[in-house]
Amino acid sequence: MRELNEIRLDINQIDNEMQKLFLKRMALSEQVADYKIVTGDRVLKPDREQALLEMMCERIPDNLQPEYVSMLKGIIRVSRMHQYSRILAQNPSILSLPLQERINSPKNVVYQGLPASYQSQAAQYMFSNGAKLHHVATFEDVFRHVAQGNADLGVIPIENSSIGTINETCDLLVKYNLYISHSHINYIRHCLAGCPNATMDTIKQAYSIEPALDQCQQYLKSHGLERCKAANTAVAAQQVRDWNNPTRAAICSEDAAKLYGLQVLAAAINDDKTNQTRFIAVSRQLSAQPEDNRVSIIFTLPHHQGTLSSVLSMFSDHNVNLTEIHSRPLPETPWNYRFHADFEGSLVSENVRSLIFQLSEELSSFRLLGSYHITSAPEE
C-alpha cells in the first residue's frame, strides 16, 4: 500500500493540471460571451449542455458517472456565471431595474389592526418622523390602500421567529405589484388581559389573531383556555373591553391592554420568550441603497430534476448568503410551486446585480420584491 503523503502529491499534480485547463476553459467562455454580446444570443443552452453531458459520459465507467456528471455540471454552471458577469460588466444597461428614490419620510402610513397593535408599534418605530398612521381592517386592505395611492407605505408582518413565514403576506406580495422598501424586527411579548372584574379563575376563552394564538398555544393548553380568533391583537383587546365579560380575555401587548382599559392577568405568555416578528413596509417604488442588507425575490422553476439545486448553487457561486427560502403552491396548478427567497446584499452591489441578471435570464419566471435594510428594536 502506498503512503498517504505520496498519494497526495499525485493528487496535487493532477489538481495543478486541472487548474490550467480550467483557466483555458474560462478564457474560451469569455470568447463565447463576447460573441453573444454581439449577436444577442442567450447564455443558457439546455440542449447544448445535455448533448455535452451525454457525449462526455460515453467514456466514463458507469460506477463513476454520477460523480463525473456532478463535476461537469458545476463547471458548466460557473462557465455560464462567468459569461453573465462579463456581459453585464461590458453592458450594464442590459439589466434594467426600475429603481426610484426611496420614501424614508412618508406622509401617510397604513397598517392592519388598531392603535397599540404590534403593527402599530412597528410602524411608529420605523417612521417616527411625523408620518400619519392609519389603521385598516385586513392585511389586504394595507396592500390595496398603498396600490391605489391612498398611502405612501404599508406596514405588515411577514415572519415570526416561532411560527415562521406569514403566508398571507407572501401571497399578497404576489397579488399586488408592490415592493419591500423597509424591514424591522420587533420583540413580541404577549400578555393575557381581561376586563376589570376578570380573574384567571373566570377566564374561559382567549381571543387574538391566529399567529398570536399559535405563539401561545402551550400556555393556552396548560390553562385550558379556548382559542378564539380575532382580526388583530389590539382588536381583540378592544372587543374584550366592549364585551366586559369576565370569561373572555385578549392576547395582546401590554400597551394594548393599557390603552383599552384591561387588566393584565398574566405577562409574557408566549411559549418562546425570544419571540420576534419581522415587519416589512411595502411601497409602489422599487428602490435600493448601498446600506441595504437584504434582497427578496420570487421565482418559479420547470419541474425537472436538479433545477432547484442548480439555482441554490448560484447564490454560493456569486458569494451571496441565502438567508431564507420557502415555497407556496401555484393556484390552479396542483403540485407546482413558486419560491420566495431572501438573501444578504443590496441591488446596488456588483455581485448581487450579476446574480439577479443570471436568475432573471434562466428562471421560468422571476420578480424582484425589494432591496432594503433590516433594523431591530433593542431588547428590553
C-alpha positions in Angstrom: 0.0 0.0 0.0 1.3 3.5 -0.9 1.9 6.1 1.8 -0.9 8.8 2.0 1.6 11.7 1.5 2.8 10.1 -1.7 -0.8 9.7 -3.0 -1.5 13.4 -2.1 1.5 14.5 -4.1 0.0 12.9 -7.2 -3.4 14.5 -6.4 -1.8 17.9 -6.2 -0.1 17.4 -9.5 -3.4 16.5 -11.2 -5.1 19.4 -9.5 -2.4 21.7 -10.9 -3.1 20.4 -14.4 -6.9 20.8 -13.9 -6.3 24.4 -12.8 -4.5 25.1 -16.1 -7.3 23.5 -18.0 -9.9 25.5 -16.0 -8.2 28.8 -16.9 -8.2 27.8 -20.5 -11.9 26.9 -20.4 -12.8 30.3 -18.7 -10.9 32.1 -21.4 -12.9 30.3 -24.0 -16.1 31.2 -22.1 -15.1 34.9 -22.3 -14.9 34.5 -26.1 -18.3 32.9 -26.1 -19.7 35.8 -24.0 -18.1 38.4 -26.4 -19.8 36.6 -29.4 -23.2 36.6 -27.6 -22.8 40.3 -26.8 -22.6 41.0 -30.5 -25.3 38.5 -31.6 -27.7 38.9 -28.6 -27.8 35.1 -28.2 -28.8 33.6 -24.9 -26.2 32.2 -22.5 -28.2 29.2 -21.3 -28.5 26.5 -23.9 -30.1 23.5 -22.3 -29.9 21.3 -25.4 -26.3 22.0 -25.9 -25.5 21.3 -22.3 -27.4 18.0 -22.3 -25.6 16.9 -25.5 -22.3 17.7 -24.0 -23.1 15.7 -20.8 -24.1 12.7 -22.9 -21.1 12.8 -25.1 -18.6 13.2 -22.3 -20.1 10.4 -20.3 -19.6 7.9 -23.1 -16.0 7.2 -21.9 -16.7 7.2 -18.2 -17.3 3.9 -16.3 -20.9 3.5 -15.1 -19.8 3.5 -11.4 -18.2 6.9 -11.8 -20.8 8.6 -14.0 -22.7 10.3 -11.1 -19.5 11.9 -9.7 -18.4 12.9 -13.2 -21.7 14.4 -14.2 -21.8 16.4 -10.9 -18.3 17.8 -11.6 -19.1 18.6 -15.2 -22.4 20.3 -14.3 -20.5 22.5 -11.8 -18.0 23.5 -14.5 -20.8 24.3 -17.0 -22.7 26.3 -14.3 -19.7 28.5 -13.3 -18.9 29.0 -17.0 -22.3 30.5 -17.5 -21.9 32.6 -14.4 -18.6 34.0 -15.9 -20.3 34.8 -19.1 -23.1 36.6 -17.4 -20.6 38.6 -15.3 -18.7 39.6 -18.4 -21.8 40.6 -20.4 -23.1 42.7 -17.5 -19.7 44.4 -17.0 -19.4 45.4 -20.7 -23.1 46.3 -21.0 -24.5 47.4 -17.6 -27.7 48.7 -19.1 -28.7 45.1 -20.1 -30.0 44.7 -16.5 -32.7 47.3 -16.4 -34.1 47.8 -12.9 -36.9 50.4 -12.4 -35.2 52.0 -9.4 -36.7 55.1 -7.9 -35.9 57.3 -4.9 -36.8 55.6 -1.6 -39.5 57.1 0.6 -37.9 57.4 4.0 -40.1 60.2 5.3 -43.7 59.2 4.3 -46.7 61.4 4.9 -49.2 58.6 5.3 -48.5 55.0 6.5 -51.2 52.3 6.8 -51.2 49.2 9.0 -53.7 46.4 9.8 -55.4 46.5 13.2 -55.9 49.2 15.8 -53.6 51.6 17.7 -51.3 49.7 20.2 -51.2 46.6 17.9 -47.8 45.2 17.1 -48.1 46.5 13.5 -48.8 50.0 15.0 -45.7 49.7 17.2 -43.6 48.6 14.2 -44.9 51.5 12.1 -44.1 54.0 14.8 -40.6 52.7 15.2 -39.9 52.6 11.5 -41.4 56.0 10.7 -41.2 58.2 13.8 -40.6 61.4 11.7 -44.1 62.7 11.7 -45.9 60.3 9.4 -49.6 60.0 9.9 -50.5 56.4 10.8 -53.8 55.0 9.6 -55.3 51.6 10.5 -57.4 49.3 8.3 -59.3 46.1 8.9 -57.3 43.4 6.9 -53.9 42.6 5.5 -55.2 43.0 2.0 -56.6 46.5 2.9 -53.0 47.5 3.6 -51.8 46.4 0.1 -54.9 47.9 -1.6 -54.5 51.3 0.0 -50.8 51.5 -1.0 -51.5 50.2 -4.5 -54.3 52.8 -5.0 -52.1 55.7 -3.8 -54.1 56.3 -0.6 -50.9 55.8 1.5 -47.2 56.1 0.8 -46.3 52.9 2.6 -48.0 50.0 4.3 -46.6 48.0 7.3 -47.3 44.3 7.5 -45.8 41.3 9.4 -44.0 38.8 7.2 -42.4 36.2 9.5 -42.2 35.2 13.1 -39.3 33.5 14.8 -41.6 30.9 16.4 -44.1 30.0 13.7 -42.2 31.0 10.6 -43.5 32.8 7.4 -46.9 34.5 7.4 -48.2 33.0 4.2 -51.0 35.6 3.6 -48.4 38.4 3.4 -46.4 36.4 0.8 -49.5 35.7 -1.3 -50.4 39.4 -1.2 -46.9 40.3 -2.4 -47.6 38.2 -5.4 -51.1 39.6 -6.0 -50.2 43.2 -5.8 -47.3 44.9 -7.7 -45.7 46.4 -4.7 -42.1 46.3 -3.3 -40.5 45.9 0.1 -38.6 49.1 1.0 -38.0 48.8 4.8 -38.0 46.0 7.4 -37.9 45.9 11.1 -37.7 43.2 13.8 -39.7 43.7 17.0 -39.7 41.6 20.2 -43.2 40.2 20.8 -44.3 39.9 24.4 -47.9 38.8 24.6 -50.0 39.1 27.8 -53.4 37.8 28.8 -55.7 40.7 29.5 -59.2 40.8 30.8 -61.9 43.3 31.9 -61.5 44.8 35.4 -63.6 42.1 37.1 -61.9 39.2 35.5 -59.5 36.8 37.2 -57.6 33.8 36.0 -60.3 31.6 37.5 -63.1 33.2 35.5 -61.3 33.3 32.0 -62.5 30.5 29.7 -61.7 32.0 26.2 -58.7 33.8 24.8 -59.2 36.0 21.7 -56.4 37.1 19.3 -55.1 36.9 15.8 -54.2 33.3 14.8 -50.4 33.8 14.8 -50.6 35.1 18.3 -52.7 32.2 19.4 -50.1 29.8 17.8 -47.3 31.6 19.7 -49.1 31.0 23.0 -50.5 27.5 22.3 -48.7 25.7 25.2 -49.8 28.4 27.6 -53.4 28.1 26.4 -53.4 24.3 26.6 -51.9 24.3 30.1 -54.6 26.7 31.4 -57.5 25.0 29.5 -58.4 28.2 27.5 -60.3 28.0 24.3 -58.7 29.6 21.3 -60.9 32.3 19.6 -59.9 34.2 16.5 -59.9 38.0 16.3 -58.7 40.2 13.4 -55.8 41.6 15.4 -54.3 41.7 18.9 -55.5 45.2 19.5 -58.9 44.4 18.0 -59.1 41.5 20.5 -58.3 43.9 23.4 -61.0 46.4 22.2 -63.6 43.6 21.9 -62.8 42.2 25.4 -63.3 45.8 26.7 -66.6 46.2 24.9 -67.9 42.8 26.0 -66.9 43.4 29.6 -67.3 39.6 30.1 -65.1 38.1 32.8 -64.9 34.8 30.9 -63.2 36.4 27.9 -59.6 37.6 27.6 -57.4 39.0 24.9 -53.9 38.0 23.9 -52.2 41.3 23.1 -49.4 43.7 24.1 -49.4 45.3 27.5 -49.7 48.7 25.6 -52.9 47.5 24.1 -54.2 46.3 27.5 -53.5 49.7 28.9 -55.0 51.6 26.0 -58.2 49.7 26.1 -58.6 49.7 29.9 -57.9 46.0 30.5 -56.0 44.5 33.4 -53.0 42.2 32.7 -53.8 38.8 34.2 -50.5 37.2 33.0 -47.5 38.7 31.4 -45.1 37.2 28.8 -47.2 34.2 28.0 -45.7 33.4 24.6 -44.1 30.0 24.6 -40.8 31.2 23.1 -39.5 34.0 25.3 -37.2 35.2 22.5 -40.3 35.6 20.2 -39.7 38.1 17.5 -41.7 39.2 14.4 -40.2 40.8 11.3 -42.3 43.5 9.7 -42.0 45.0 6.2 -43.1 48.2 4.6 -44.5 47.9 1.1 -44.2 50.7 -1.4 -45.1 51.4 -5.0 -41.5 52.1 -5.8 -38.6 49.7 -6.2 -35.6 51.3 -4.5 -32.0 50.4 -3.5 -29.4 51.9 -1.3 -25.8 50.8 -0.5 -26.6 50.2 3.1 -29.3 47.7 2.3 -28.6 44.2 3.8 -31.4 42.1 2.3 -32.9 41.4 -1.1 -36.2 39.5 -1.6 -37.3 37.7 -4.8 -39.9 35.2 -6.0 -39.5 32.7 -8.9 -40.8 29.6 -10.5 -38.9 26.6 -12.0 -39.5 24.0 -14.6 -40.5 20.7 -12.9 -37.3 18.9 -13.8 -34.7 17.0 -11.8 -32.0 19.2 -10.3 -33.5 22.6 -11.2 -33.8 23.9 -7.6 -30.4 22.5 -6.7 -28.9 24.4 -9.6 -30.5 27.7 -8.6 -29.4 27.3 -5.0 -25.8 26.8 -6.2 -25.9 30.1 -8.0 -26.1 32.0 -4.7 -22.9 30.4 -3.4 -21.2 30.9 -6.8 -21.9 34.7 -6.6 -20.7 34.7 -2.9 -24.2 35.6 -1.7 -25.6 34.3 1.5 -29.1 32.9 1.1 -31.0 33.5 4.4 -34.4 32.1 3.7 -36.4 30.1 1.1 -39.9 28.6 1.2 -42.4 27.5 -1.3 -46.1 28.4 -1.9 -48.5 26.4 -4.1 -49.3 27.8 -7.6 -53.0 28.4 -7.9 -54.8 26.0 -10.4 -51.6 24.0 -11.0 -51.5 21.2 -8.4 -48.1 20.1 -7.0 -46.3 23.1 -8.6 -44.8 25.8 -6.5 -43.4 29.3 -6.5 -40.4 30.0 -4.3 -39.8 33.0 -2.1 -36.2 33.7 -1.2 -34.3 36.3 0.8 -30.6 36.8 0.7 -28.0 39.3 2.0 -26.9 42.2 0.0 -28.2 45.3 -2.0 -29.3 45.8 -5.5 -26.5 48.3 -6.0 -23.8 45.6 -5.2 -22.0 44.2 -8.2 -22.2 40.6 -7.2 -25.9 40.9 -6.4 -26.6 42.5 -9.8 -24.7 39.7 -11.5 -26.8 37.1 -9.6 -30.0 38.9 -10.4 -29.1 39.1 -14.1 -28.4 35.3 -14.2 -31.5 34.4 -12.3 -33.8 36.6 -14.4 -32.3 35.1 -17.6 -32.6 31.5 -16.6 -35.7 31.1 -14.4 -39.2 30.3 -15.7 -40.5 33.4 -14.0 -38.7 35.9 -11.8 -39.7 39.0 -9.9 -37.8 41.3 -7.6 -39.7 42.1 -4.3 -37.2 44.6 -3.0 -33.9 45.7 -1.6 -34.0 47.1 2.0 -32.3 47.4 5.3 -33.5 45.4 8.3 -33.4 47.2 11.6 -34.0 45.7 15.1 -35.6 47.1 18.2 -33.4 46.8 21.3 -34.3 44.0 23.7 -36.0 45.3 26.8 
